[in-house]
Amino acid sequence: MRIILVLAALFTYGIASADVTDGEALSNDLCYDCHFVDEGEMAELEATFDSIKGIVDGSVKHRKKLKLTDEEIQSLIEYFSTFEQGEG
């Protein structure tokens, strides 16, 4: 039973870290041209799944149109959550 729990934990950690890694790559490609992500700006802007989804569907005004899947949006949020507001 312990081995199953350990494997489940490792699998879950792998998924979470992949989400953060994917989010970092997306952020570098899409966000860093205009935002200071690692300095807490996304927290100041209150970047959430819903706010980014709004940019994707056009209901939230944004400088450029974004085309992202829900999984990609979640990866961005996971990455943004690794920074505290004002941290650089």
PDB file of N, CA, C and O in Angstrom:
ATOM      1  N   MET A   1       0.819  -1.194   0.000  1.00  0.00           N
ATOM      2  CA  MET A   1       0.000   0.000   0.000  1.00  0.00           C
ATOM      3  C   MET A   1       0.866   1.263   0.000  1.00  0.00           C
ATOM      4  O   MET A   1       0.538   2.245  -0.666  1.00  0.00           O
ATOM      5  N   ARG A   2       1.979   1.234   0.754  1.00  0.00           N
ATOM      6  CA  ARG A   2       2.856   2.412   0.796  1.00  0.00           C
ATOM      7  C   ARG A   2       3.435   2.731  -0.576  1.00  0.00           C
ATOM      8  O   ARG A   2       3.548   3.897  -0.955  1.00  0.00           O
ATOM      9  N   ILE A   3       3.797   1.704  -1.305  1.00  0.00           N
ATOM     10  CA  ILE A   3       4.374   1.933  -2.632  1.00  0.00           C
ATOM     11  C   ILE A   3       3.377   2.637  -3.545  1.00  0.00           C
ATOM     12  O   ILE A   3       3.762   3.487  -4.348  1.00  0.00           O
ATOM     13  N   ILE A   4       2.117   2.293  -3.430  1.00  0.00           N
ATOM     14  CA  ILE A   4       1.088   2.940  -4.243  1.00  0.00           C
ATOM     15  C   ILE A   4       0.984   4.412  -3.868  1.00  0.00           C
ATOM     16  O   ILE A   4       0.872   5.264  -4.749  1.00  0.00           O
ATOM     17  N   LEU A   5       1.018   4.724  -2.579  1.00  0.00           N
ATOM     18  CA  LEU A   5       0.958   6.117  -2.143  1.00  0.00           C
ATOM     19  C   LEU A   5       2.173   6.905  -2.612  1.00  0.00           C
ATOM     20  O   LEU A   5       2.048   8.053  -3.039  1.00  0.00           O
ATOM     21  N   VAL A   6       3.339   6.292  -2.533  1.00  0.00           N
ATOM     22  CA  VAL A   6       4.553   6.965  -2.993  1.00  0.00           C
ATOM     23  C   VAL A   6       4.488   7.215  -4.494  1.00  0.00           C
ATOM     24  O   VAL A   6       4.822   8.306  -4.957  1.00  0.00           O
ATOM     25  N   LEU A   7       4.064   6.222  -5.247  1.00  0.00           N
ATOM     26  CA  LEU A   7       3.947   6.385  -6.696  1.00  0.00           C
ATOM     27  C   LEU A   7       2.907   7.447  -7.044  1.00  0.00           C
ATOM     28  O   LEU A   7       3.119   8.246  -7.957  1.00  0.00           O
ATOM     29  N   ALA A   8       1.802   7.460  -6.334  1.00  0.00           N
ATOM     30  CA  ALA A   8       0.769   8.473  -6.569  1.00  0.00           C
ATOM     31  C   ALA A   8       1.313   9.869  -6.283  1.00  0.00           C
ATOM     32  O   ALA A   8       1.052  10.806  -7.038  1.00  0.00           O
ATOM     33  N   ALA A   9       2.063  10.011  -5.200  1.00  0.00           N
ATOM     34  CA  ALA A   9       2.644  11.306  -4.855  1.00  0.00           C
ATOM     35  C   ALA A   9       3.646  11.757  -5.915  1.00  0.00           C
ATOM     36  O   ALA A   9       3.642  12.919  -6.321  1.00  0.00           O
ATOM     37  N   LEU A  10       4.497  10.845  -6.359  1.00  0.00           N
ATOM     38  CA  LEU A  10       5.468  11.189  -7.394  1.00  0.00           C
ATOM     39  C   LEU A  10       4.786  11.562  -8.697  1.00  0.00           C
ATOM     40  O   LEU A  10       5.197  12.511  -9.365  1.00  0.00           O
ATOM     41  N   PHE A  11       3.760  10.832  -9.060  1.00  0.00           N
ATOM     42  CA  PHE A  11       3.010  11.124 -10.277  1.00  0.00           C
ATOM     43  C   PHE A  11       2.364  12.497 -10.184  1.00  0.00           C
ATOM     44  O   PHE A  11       2.427  13.280 -11.132  1.00  0.00           O
ATOM     45  N   THR A  12       1.743  12.795  -9.046  1.00  0.00           N
ATOM     46  CA  THR A  12       1.097  14.094  -8.844  1.00  0.00           C
ATOM     47  C   THR A  12       2.125  15.211  -8.888  1.00  0.00           C
ATOM     48  O   THR A  12       1.883  16.241  -9.517  1.00  0.00           O
ATOM     49  N   TYR A  13       3.275  15.031  -8.229  1.00  0.00           N
ATOM     50  CA  TYR A  13       4.329  16.041  -8.261  1.00  0.00           C
ATOM     51  C   TYR A  13       4.819  16.254  -9.684  1.00  0.00           C
ATOM     52  O   TYR A  13       5.071  17.389 -10.087  1.00  0.00           O
ATOM     53  N   GLY A  14       4.954  15.192 -10.439  1.00  0.00           N
ATOM     54  CA  GLY A  14       5.403  15.304 -11.824  1.00  0.00           C
ATOM     55  C   GLY A  14       4.444  16.115 -12.664  1.00  0.00           C
ATOM     56  O   GLY A  14       4.868  16.920 -13.493  1.00  0.00           O
ATOM     57  N   ILE A  15       3.163  15.912 -12.460  1.00  0.00           N
ATOM     58  CA  ILE A  15       2.153  16.679 -13.186  1.00  0.00           C
ATOM     59  C   ILE A  15       2.225  18.138 -12.786  1.00  0.00           C
ATOM     60  O   ILE A  15       2.205  19.015 -13.650  1.00  0.00           O
ATOM     61  N   ALA A  16       2.309  18.416 -11.495  1.00  0.00           N
ATOM     62  CA  ALA A  16       2.347  19.793 -11.015  1.00  0.00           C
ATOM     63  C   ALA A  16       3.579  20.513 -11.539  1.00  0.00           C
ATOM     64  O   ALA A  16       3.478  21.651 -11.998  1.00  0.00           O
ATOM     65  N   SER A  17       4.734  19.874 -11.478  1.00  0.00           N
ATOM     66  CA  SER A  17       5.944  20.542 -11.948  1.00  0.00           C
ATOM     67  C   SER A  17       5.913  20.717 -13.460  1.00  0.00           C
ATOM     68  O   SER A  17       6.442  21.702 -13.974  1.00  0.00           O
ATOM     69  N   ALA A  18       5.304  19.782 -14.180  1.00  0.00           N
ATOM     70  CA  ALA A  18       5.157  19.941 -15.624  1.00  0.00           C
ATOM     71  C   ALA A  18       4.271  21.130 -15.929  1.00  0.00           C
ATOM     72  O   ALA A  18       4.547  21.875 -16.869  1.00  0.00           O
ATOM     73  N   ASP A  19       3.199  21.328 -15.149  1.00  0.00           N
ATOM     74  CA  ASP A  19       2.321  22.469 -15.353  1.00  0.00           C
ATOM     75  C   ASP A  19       3.088  23.772 -15.164  1.00  0.00           C
ATOM     76  O   ASP A  19       2.939  24.703 -15.955  1.00  0.00           O
ATOM     77  N   VAL A  20       3.910  23.841 -14.117  1.00  0.00           N
ATOM     78  CA  VAL A  20       4.699  25.043 -13.852  1.00  0.00           C
ATOM     79  C   VAL A  20       5.707  25.266 -14.976  1.00  0.00           C
ATOM     80  O   VAL A  20       5.888  26.393 -15.438  1.00  0.00           O
ATOM     81  N   THR A  21       6.356  24.201 -15.412  1.00  0.00           N
ATOM     82  CA  THR A  21       7.332  24.305 -16.497  1.00  0.00           C
ATOM     83  C   THR A  21       6.652  24.757 -17.787  1.00  0.00           C
ATOM     84  O   THR A  21       7.162  25.626 -18.494  1.00  0.00           O
ATOM     85  N   ASP A  22       5.505  24.166 -18.086  1.00  0.00           N
ATOM     86  CA  ASP A  22       4.745  24.576 -19.273  1.00  0.00           C
ATOM     87  C   ASP A  22       4.303  26.025 -19.154  1.00  0.00           C
ATOM     88  O   ASP A  22       4.358  26.781 -20.124  1.00  0.00           O
ATOM     89  N   GLY A  23       3.863  26.411 -17.959  1.00  0.00           N
ATOM     90  CA  GLY A  23       3.427  27.784 -17.721  1.00  0.00           C
ATOM     91  C   GLY A  23       4.561  28.773 -17.891  1.00  0.00           C
ATOM     92  O   GLY A  23       4.373  29.860 -18.437  1.00  0.00           O
ATOM     93  N   GLU A  24       5.745  28.390 -17.418  1.00  0.00           N
ATOM     94  CA  GLU A  24       6.912  29.268 -17.578  1.00  0.00           C
ATOM     95  C   GLU A  24       7.226  29.471 -19.060  1.00  0.00           C
ATOM     96  O   GLU A  24       7.501  30.590 -19.492  1.00  0.00           O
ATOM     97  N   ALA A  25       7.186  28.398 -19.829  1.00  0.00           N
ATOM     98  CA  ALA A  25       7.460  28.503 -21.265  1.00  0.00           C
ATOM     99  C   ALA A  25       6.423  29.389 -21.956  1.00  0.00           C
ATOM    100  O   ALA A  25       6.773  30.232 -22.783  1.00  0.00           O
ATOM    101  N   LEU A  26       5.154  29.196 -21.616  1.00  0.00           N
ATOM    102  CA  LEU A  26       4.093  30.032 -22.196  1.00  0.00           C
ATOM    103  C   LEU A  26       4.276  31.495 -21.794  1.00  0.00           C
ATOM    104  O   LEU A  26       4.128  32.400 -22.615  1.00  0.00           O
ATOM    105  N   SER A  27       4.598  31.710 -20.522  1.00  0.00           N
ATOM    106  CA  SER A  27       4.806  33.065 -20.037  1.00  0.00           C
ATOM    107  C   SER A  27       5.951  33.745 -20.776  1.00  0.00           C
ATOM    108  O   SER A  27       5.842  34.907 -21.169  1.00  0.00           O
ATOM    109  N   ASN A  28       7.045  33.019 -20.962  1.00  0.00           N
ATOM    110  CA  ASN A  28       8.183  33.580 -21.695  1.00  0.00           C
ATOM    111  C   ASN A  28       7.794  33.940 -23.120  1.00  0.00           C
ATOM    112  O   ASN A  28       8.241  34.959 -23.647  1.00  0.00           O
ATOM    113  N   ASP A  29       6.967  33.115 -23.745  1.00  0.00           N
ATOM    114  CA  ASP A  29       6.551  33.356 -25.129  1.00  0.00           C
ATOM    115  C   ASP A  29       5.495  34.452 -25.252  1.00  0.00           C
ATOM    116  O   ASP A  29       5.504  35.218 -26.216  1.00  0.00           O
ATOM    117  N   LEU A  30       4.582  34.529 -24.274  1.00  0.00           N
ATOM    118  CA  LEU A  30       3.408  35.386 -24.432  1.00  0.00           C
ATOM    119  C   LEU A  30       3.358  36.616 -23.530  1.00  0.00           C
ATOM    120  O   LEU A  30       2.754  37.621 -23.903  1.00  0.00           O
ATOM    121  N   CYS A  31       3.971  36.560 -22.365  1.00  0.00           N
ATOM    122  CA  CYS A  31       3.738  37.597 -21.358  1.00  0.00           C
ATOM    123  C   CYS A  31       4.903  38.558 -21.154  1.00  0.00           C
ATOM    124  O   CYS A  31       4.696  39.750 -20.923  1.00  0.00           O
ATOM    125  N   TYR A  32       6.124  38.041 -21.240  1.00  0.00           N
ATOM    126  CA  TYR A  32       7.288  38.840 -20.859  1.00  0.00           C
ATOM    127  C   TYR A  32       7.542  40.047 -21.752  1.00  0.00           C
ATOM    128  O   TYR A  32       8.261  40.958 -21.341  1.00  0.00           O
ATOM    129  N   ASP A  33       6.985  40.089 -22.949  1.00  0.00           N
ATOM    130  CA  ASP A  33       7.177  41.262 -23.798  1.00  0.00           C
ATOM    131  C   ASP A  33       6.558  42.512 -23.170  1.00  0.00           C
ATOM    132  O   ASP A  33       7.046  43.624 -23.376  1.00  0.00           O
ATOM    133  N   CYS A  34       5.475  42.321 -22.399  1.00  0.00           N
ATOM    134  CA  CYS A  34       4.749  43.466 -21.853  1.00  0.00           C
ATOM    135  C   CYS A  34       4.639  43.483 -20.330  1.00  0.00           C
ATOM    136  O   CYS A  34       4.365  44.536 -19.753  1.00  0.00           O
ATOM    137  N   HIS A  35       4.846  42.349 -19.665  1.00  0.00           N
ATOM    138  CA  HIS A  35       4.634  42.246 -18.218  1.00  0.00           C
ATOM    139  C   HIS A  35       5.910  41.805 -17.501  1.00  0.00           C
ATOM    140  O   HIS A  35       6.750  41.100 -18.061  1.00  0.00           O
ATOM    141  N   PHE A  36       6.028  42.241 -16.252  1.00  0.00           N
ATOM    142  CA  PHE A  36       7.133  41.828 -15.387  1.00  0.00           C
ATOM    143  C   PHE A  36       6.638  40.703 -14.491  1.00  0.00           C
ATOM    144  O   PHE A  36       6.379  40.907 -13.305  1.00  0.00           O
ATOM    145  N   VAL A  37       6.511  39.530 -15.061  1.00  0.00           N
ATOM    146  CA  VAL A  37       5.904  38.385 -14.386  1.00  0.00           C
ATOM    147  C   VAL A  37       6.619  38.067 -13.086  1.00  0.00           C
ATOM    148  O   VAL A  37       5.975  37.942 -12.044  1.00  0.00           O
ATOM    149  N   ASP A  38       7.940  37.934 -13.125  1.00  0.00           N
ATOM    150  CA  ASP A  38       8.686  37.501 -11.953  1.00  0.00           C
ATOM    151  C   ASP A  38       8.843  38.593 -10.897  1.00  0.00           C
ATOM    152  O   ASP A  38       9.426  38.343  -9.843  1.00  0.00           O
ATOM    153  N   GLU A  39       8.343  39.779 -11.152  1.00  0.00           N
ATOM    154  CA  GLU A  39       8.373  40.848 -10.164  1.00  0.00           C
ATOM    155  C   GLU A  39       7.002  41.036  -9.510  1.00  0.00           C
ATOM    156  O   GLU A  39       6.777  42.026  -8.814  1.00  0.00           O
ATOM    157  N   GLY A  40       6.103  40.105  -9.730  1.00  0.00           N
ATOM    158  CA  GLY A  40       4.807  40.133  -9.075  1.00  0.00           C
ATOM    159  C   GLY A  40       3.720  40.883  -9.812  1.00  0.00           C
ATOM    160  O   GLY A  40       2.626  41.056  -9.274  1.00  0.00           O
ATOM    161  N   GLU A  41       3.985  41.331 -11.020  1.00  0.00           N
ATOM    162  CA  GLU A  41       2.975  42.104 -11.731  1.00  0.00           C
ATOM    163  C   GLU A  41       1.705  41.299 -11.993  1.00  0.00           C
ATOM    164  O   GLU A  41       0.607  41.856 -11.961  1.00  0.00           O
ATOM    165  N   MET A  42       1.836  40.004 -12.250  1.00  0.00           N
ATOM    166  CA  MET A  42       0.635  39.222 -12.532  1.00  0.00           C
ATOM    167  C   MET A  42      -0.245  39.127 -11.291  1.00  0.00           C
ATOM    168  O   MET A  42      -1.469  39.074 -11.409  1.00  0.00           O
ATOM    169  N   ALA A  43       0.355  39.106 -10.107  1.00  0.00           N
ATOM    170  CA  ALA A  43      -0.437  39.139  -8.874  1.00  0.00           C
ATOM    171  C   ALA A  43      -1.105  40.501  -8.724  1.00  0.00           C
ATOM    172  O   ALA A  43      -2.272  40.585  -8.342  1.00  0.00           O
ATOM    173  N   GLU A  44      -0.370  41.563  -9.024  1.00  0.00           N
ATOM    174  CA  GLU A  44      -0.943  42.901  -8.955  1.00  0.00           C
ATOM    175  C   GLU A  44      -2.099  43.062  -9.939  1.00  0.00           C
ATOM    176  O   GLU A  44      -3.083  43.743  -9.651  1.00  0.00           O
ATOM    177  N   LEU A  45      -1.970  42.436 -11.085  1.00  0.00           N
ATOM    178  CA  LEU A  45      -3.037  42.485 -12.088  1.00  0.00           C
ATOM    179  C   LEU A  45      -4.158  41.498 -11.785  1.00  0.00           C
ATOM    180  O   LEU A  45      -5.158  41.438 -12.501  1.00  0.00           O
ATOM    181  N   GLU A  46      -3.980  40.723 -10.713  1.00  0.00           N
ATOM    182  CA  GLU A  46      -4.941  39.696 -10.308  1.00  0.00           C
ATOM    183  C   GLU A  46      -5.204  38.709 -11.437  1.00  0.00           C
ATOM    184  O   GLU A  46      -6.350  38.392 -11.755  1.00  0.00           O
ATOM    185  N   ALA A  47      -4.113  38.230 -12.035  1.00  0.00           N
ATOM    186  CA  ALA A  47      -4.231  37.234 -13.097  1.00  0.00           C
ATOM    187  C   ALA A  47      -4.794  35.947 -12.501  1.00  0.00           C
ATOM    188  O   ALA A  47      -4.189  35.332 -11.622  1.00  0.00           O
ATOM    189  N   THR A  48      -5.946  35.561 -12.992  1.00  0.00           N
ATOM    190  CA  THR A  48      -6.613  34.346 -12.557  1.00  0.00           C
ATOM    191  C   THR A  48      -6.979  33.537 -13.795  1.00  0.00           C
ATOM    192  O   THR A  48      -6.859  34.013 -14.924  1.00  0.00           O
ATOM    193  N   PHE A  49      -7.424  32.316 -13.565  1.00  0.00           N
ATOM    194  CA  PHE A  49      -7.887  31.499 -14.684  1.00  0.00           C
ATOM    195  C   PHE A  49      -8.976  32.257 -15.453  1.00  0.00           C
ATOM    196  O   PHE A  49      -8.936  32.343 -16.680  1.00  0.00           O
ATOM    197  N   ASP A  50      -9.956  32.810 -14.709  1.00  0.00           N
ATOM    198  CA  ASP A  50     -11.080  33.493 -15.361  1.00  0.00           C
ATOM    199  C   ASP A  50     -10.648  34.742 -16.121  1.00  0.00           C
ATOM    200  O   ASP A  50     -11.175  35.021 -17.198  1.00  0.00           O
ATOM    201  N   SER A  51      -9.691  35.502 -15.570  1.00  0.00           N
ATOM    202  CA  SER A  51      -9.265  36.715 -16.273  1.00  0.00           C
ATOM    203  C   SER A  51      -8.524  36.368 -17.566  1.00  0.00           C
ATOM    204  O   SER A  51      -8.716  37.024 -18.590  1.00  0.00           O
ATOM    205  N   ILE A  52      -7.685  35.346 -17.516  1.00  0.00           N
ATOM    206  CA  ILE A  52      -6.974  34.949 -18.733  1.00  0.00           C
ATOM    207  C   ILE A  52      -7.943  34.312 -19.724  1.00  0.00           C
ATOM    208  O   ILE A  52      -7.827  34.529 -20.930  1.00  0.00           O
ATOM    209  N   LYS A  53      -8.892  33.532 -19.227  1.00  0.00           N
ATOM    210  CA  LYS A  53      -9.920  32.940 -20.101  1.00  0.00           C
ATOM    211  C   LYS A  53     -10.706  34.056 -20.789  1.00  0.00           C
ATOM    212  O   LYS A  53     -11.076  33.936 -21.957  1.00  0.00           O
ATOM    213  N   GLY A  54     -10.958  35.144 -20.050  1.00  0.00           N
ATOM    214  CA  GLY A  54     -11.650  36.296 -20.639  1.00  0.00           C
ATOM    215  C   GLY A  54     -10.860  36.933 -21.768  1.00  0.00           C
ATOM    216  O   GLY A  54     -11.437  37.371 -22.763  1.00  0.00           O
ATOM    217  N   ILE A  55      -9.548  36.987 -21.620  1.00  0.00           N
ATOM    218  CA  ILE A  55      -8.704  37.506 -22.701  1.00  0.00           C
ATOM    219  C   ILE A  55      -8.822  36.604 -23.919  1.00  0.00           C
ATOM    220  O   ILE A  55      -8.939  37.079 -25.049  1.00  0.00           O
ATOM    221  N   VAL A  56      -8.790  35.303 -23.680  1.00  0.00           N
ATOM    222  CA  VAL A  56      -8.872  34.329 -24.778  1.00  0.00           C
ATOM    223  C   VAL A  56     -10.216  34.441 -25.508  1.00  0.00           C
ATOM    224  O   VAL A  56     -10.266  34.400 -26.737  1.00  0.00           O
ATOM    225  N   ASP A  57     -11.307  34.583 -24.737  1.00  0.00           N
ATOM    226  CA  ASP A  57     -12.622  34.635 -25.397  1.00  0.00           C
ATOM    227  C   ASP A  57     -13.039  36.045 -25.820  1.00  0.00           C
ATOM    228  O   ASP A  57     -14.107  36.232 -26.403  1.00  0.00           O
ATOM    229  N   GLY A  58     -12.191  37.037 -25.524  1.00  0.00           N
ATOM    230  CA  GLY A  58     -12.449  38.398 -25.986  1.00  0.00           C
ATOM    231  C   GLY A  58     -13.283  39.259 -25.058  1.00  0.00           C
ATOM    232  O   GLY A  58     -13.576  40.407 -25.394  1.00  0.00           O
ATOM    233  N   SER A  59     -13.673  38.746 -23.902  1.00  0.00           N
ATOM    234  CA  SER A  59     -14.496  39.547 -22.989  1.00  0.00           C
ATOM    235  C   SER A  59     -13.667  40.444 -22.070  1.00  0.00           C
ATOM    236  O   SER A  59     -14.219  41.321 -21.406  1.00  0.00           O
ATOM    237  N   VAL A  60     -12.352  40.236 -22.025  1.00  0.00           N
ATOM    238  CA  VAL A  60     -11.439  41.080 -21.258  1.00  0.00           C
ATOM    239  C   VAL A  60     -10.494  41.758 -22.237  1.00  0.00           C
ATOM    240  O   VAL A  60      -9.855  41.104 -23.061  1.00  0.00           O
ATOM    241  N   LYS A  61     -10.418  43.076 -22.132  1.00  0.00           N
ATOM    242  CA  LYS A  61      -9.569  43.845 -23.038  1.00  0.00           C
ATOM    243  C   LYS A  61      -8.097  43.536 -22.750  1.00  0.00           C
ATOM    244  O   LYS A  61      -7.673  43.469 -21.597  1.00  0.00           O
ATOM    245  N   HIS A  62      -7.339  43.353 -23.820  1.00  0.00           N
ATOM    246  CA  HIS A  62      -5.926  43.026 -23.711  1.00  0.00           C
ATOM    247  C   HIS A  62      -5.226  43.547 -24.950  1.00  0.00           C
ATOM    248  O   HIS A  62      -5.832  43.646 -26.017  1.00  0.00           O
ATOM    249  N   ARG A  63      -3.959  43.878 -24.812  1.00  0.00           N
ATOM    250  CA  ARG A  63      -3.193  44.445 -25.923  1.00  0.00           C
ATOM    251  C   ARG A  63      -3.168  43.528 -27.142  1.00  0.00           C
ATOM    252  O   ARG A  63      -3.287  43.994 -28.275  1.00  0.00           O
ATOM    253  N   LYS A  64      -3.013  42.218 -26.911  1.00  0.00           N
ATOM    254  CA  LYS A  64      -2.985  41.286 -28.043  1.00  0.00           C
ATOM    255  C   LYS A  64      -3.880  40.090 -27.755  1.00  0.00           C
ATOM    256  O   LYS A  64      -4.085  39.712 -26.602  1.00  0.00           O
ATOM    257  N   LYS A  65      -4.405  39.507 -28.812  1.00  0.00           N
ATOM    258  CA  LYS A  65      -5.271  38.333 -28.707  1.00  0.00           C
ATOM    259  C   LYS A  65      -4.445  37.124 -28.315  1.00  0.00           C
ATOM    260  O   LYS A  65      -3.361  36.904 -28.855  1.00  0.00           O
ATOM    261  N   LEU A  66      -4.956  36.340 -27.374  1.00  0.00           N
ATOM    262  CA  LEU A  66      -4.297  35.110 -26.960  1.00  0.00           C
ATOM    263  C   LEU A  66      -5.130  33.912 -27.377  1.00  0.00           C
ATOM    264  O   LEU A  66      -6.357  33.935 -27.284  1.00  0.00           O
ATOM    265  N   LYS A  67      -4.465  32.877 -27.832  1.00  0.00           N
ATOM    266  CA  LYS A  67      -5.119  31.608 -28.148  1.00  0.00           C
ATOM    267  C   LYS A  67      -4.508  30.559 -27.238  1.00  0.00           C
ATOM    268  O   LYS A  67      -3.387  30.103 -27.466  1.00  0.00           O
ATOM    269  N   LEU A  68      -5.252  30.175 -26.199  1.00  0.00           N
ATOM    270  CA  LEU A  68      -4.773  29.212 -25.214  1.00  0.00           C
ATOM    271  C   LEU A  68      -5.872  28.214 -24.892  1.00  0.00           C
ATOM    272  O   LEU A  68      -7.056  28.553 -24.890  1.00  0.00           O
ATOM    273  N   THR A  69      -5.471  26.992 -24.624  1.00  0.00           N
ATOM    274  CA  THR A  69      -6.428  25.996 -24.131  1.00  0.00           C
ATOM    275  C   THR A  69      -6.611  26.207 -22.635  1.00  0.00           C
ATOM    276  O   THR A  69      -5.838  26.930 -22.007  1.00  0.00           O
ATOM    277  N   ASP A  70      -7.628  25.579 -22.065  1.00  0.00           N
ATOM    278  CA  ASP A  70      -7.830  25.653 -20.617  1.00  0.00           C
ATOM    279  C   ASP A  70      -6.622  25.095 -19.871  1.00  0.00           C
ATOM    280  O   ASP A  70      -6.245  25.624 -18.825  1.00  0.00           O
ATOM    281  N   GLU A  71      -6.016  24.043 -20.392  1.00  0.00           N
ATOM    282  CA  GLU A  71      -4.835  23.448 -19.758  1.00  0.00           C
ATOM    283  C   GLU A  71      -3.658  24.421 -19.777  1.00  0.00           C
ATOM    284  O   GLU A  71      -2.909  24.513 -18.805  1.00  0.00           O
ATOM    285  N   GLU A  72      -3.498  25.136 -20.870  1.00  0.00           N
ATOM    286  CA  GLU A  72      -2.423  26.122 -20.948  1.00  0.00           C
ATOM    287  C   GLU A  72      -2.660  27.283 -19.983  1.00  0.00           C
ATOM    288  O   GLU A  72      -1.723  27.776 -19.356  1.00  0.00           O
ATOM    289  N   ILE A  73      -3.907  27.712 -19.868  1.00  0.00           N
ATOM    290  CA  ILE A  73      -4.233  28.773 -18.911  1.00  0.00           C
ATOM    291  C   ILE A  73      -3.910  28.310 -17.500  1.00  0.00           C
ATOM    292  O   ILE A  73      -3.316  29.057 -16.722  1.00  0.00           O
ATOM    293  N   GLN A  74      -4.294  27.089 -17.163  1.00  0.00           N
ATOM    294  CA  GLN A  74      -4.016  26.558 -15.832  1.00  0.00           C
ATOM    295  C   GLN A  74      -2.509  26.484 -15.587  1.00  0.00           C
ATOM    296  O   GLN A  74      -2.053  26.752 -14.476  1.00  0.00           O
ATOM    297  N   SER A  75      -1.744  26.127 -16.596  1.00  0.00           N
ATOM    298  CA  SER A  75      -0.294  26.091 -16.460  1.00  0.00           C
ATOM    299  C   SER A  75       0.272  27.477 -16.181  1.00  0.00           C
ATOM    300  O   SER A  75       1.181  27.626 -15.365  1.00  0.00           O
ATOM    301  N   LEU A  76      -0.263  28.493 -16.857  1.00  0.00           N
ATOM    302  CA  LEU A  76       0.165  29.868 -16.578  1.00  0.00           C
ATOM    303  C   LEU A  76      -0.125  30.249 -15.136  1.00  0.00           C
ATOM    304  O   LEU A  76       0.725  30.828 -14.459  1.00  0.00           O
ATOM    305  N   ILE A  77      -1.324  29.925 -14.666  1.00  0.00           N
ATOM    306  CA  ILE A  77      -1.703  30.252 -13.290  1.00  0.00           C
ATOM    307  C   ILE A  77      -0.798  29.529 -12.303  1.00  0.00           C
ATOM    308  O   ILE A  77      -0.377  30.114 -11.305  1.00  0.00           O
ATOM    309  N   GLU A  78      -0.496  28.269 -12.570  1.00  0.00           N
ATOM    310  CA  GLU A  78       0.429  27.518 -11.701  1.00  0.00           C
ATOM    311  C   GLU A  78       1.791  28.209 -11.654  1.00  0.00           C
ATOM    312  O   GLU A  78       2.392  28.329 -10.586  1.00  0.00           O
ATOM    313  N   TYR A  79       2.268  28.657 -12.794  1.00  0.00           N
ATOM    314  CA  TYR A  79       3.561  29.336 -12.839  1.00  0.00           C
ATOM    315  C   TYR A  79       3.494  30.675 -12.105  1.00  0.00           C
ATOM    316  O   TYR A  79       4.373  30.981 -11.299  1.00  0.00           O
ATOM    317  N   PHE A  80       2.464  31.472 -12.373  1.00  0.00           N
ATOM    318  CA  PHE A  80       2.343  32.768 -11.709  1.00  0.00           C
ATOM    319  C   PHE A  80       2.272  32.610 -10.201  1.00  0.00           C
ATOM    320  O   PHE A  80       2.742  33.476  -9.463  1.00  0.00           O
ATOM    321  N   SER A  81       1.692  31.517  -9.740  1.00  0.00           N
ATOM    322  CA  SER A  81       1.531  31.308  -8.293  1.00  0.00           C
ATOM    323  C   SER A  81       2.860  31.012  -7.605  1.00  0.00           C
ATOM    324  O   SER A  81       2.928  31.017  -6.376  1.00  0.00           O
ATOM    325  N   THR A  82       3.925  30.751  -8.380  1.00  0.00           N
ATOM    326  CA  THR A  82       5.220  30.483  -7.763  1.00  0.00           C
ATOM    327  C   THR A  82       5.908  31.774  -7.324  1.00  0.00           C
ATOM    328  O   THR A  82       6.932  31.722  -6.643  1.00  0.00           O
ATOM    329  N   PHE A  83       5.371  32.914  -7.696  1.00  0.00           N
ATOM    330  CA  PHE A  83       5.938  34.208  -7.320  1.00  0.00           C
ATOM    331  C   PHE A  83       5.038  34.896  -6.322  1.00  0.00           C
ATOM    332  O   PHE A  83       3.814  34.829  -6.427  1.00  0.00           O
ATOM    333  N   GLU A  84       5.638  35.549  -5.364  1.00  0.00           N
ATOM    334  CA  GLU A  84       4.876  36.385  -4.452  1.00  0.00           C
ATOM    335  C   GLU A  84       4.846  37.788  -5.045  1.00  0.00           C
ATOM    336  O   GLU A  84       5.755  38.186  -5.774  1.00  0.00           O
ATOM    337  N   GLN A  85       3.796  38.528  -4.726  1.00  0.00           N
ATOM    338  CA  GLN A  85       3.695  39.886  -5.212  1.00  0.00           C
ATOM    339  C   GLN A  85       4.908  40.680  -4.760  1.00  0.00           C
ATOM    340  O   GLN A  85       5.263  40.672  -3.581  1.00  0.00           O
ATOM    341  N   GLY A  86       5.541  41.363  -5.702  1.00  0.00           N
ATOM    342  CA  GLY A  86       6.690  42.186  -5.391  1.00  0.00           C
ATOM    343  C   GLY A  86       8.005  41.454  -5.347  1.00  0.00           C
ATOM    344  O   GLY A  86       9.053  42.071  -5.154  1.00  0.00           O
ATOM    345  N   GLU A  87       7.972  40.137  -5.523  1.00  0.00           N
ATOM    346  CA  GLU A  87       9.213  39.339  -5.481  1.00  0.00           C
ATOM    347  C   GLU A  87       9.921  39.448  -6.816  1.00  0.00           C
ATOM    348  O   GLU A  87       9.269  39.420  -7.860  1.00  0.00           O
ATOM    349  N   GLY A  88      11.215  39.568  -6.809  1.00  0.00           N
ATOM    350  CA  GLY A  88      11.955  39.672  -8.046  1.00  0.00           C
ATOM    351  C   GLY A  88      13.075  38.710  -8.142  1.00  0.00           C
ATOM    352  O   GLY A  88      13.789  38.691  -9.145  1.00  0.00           O
TER     353      GLY A  88
END
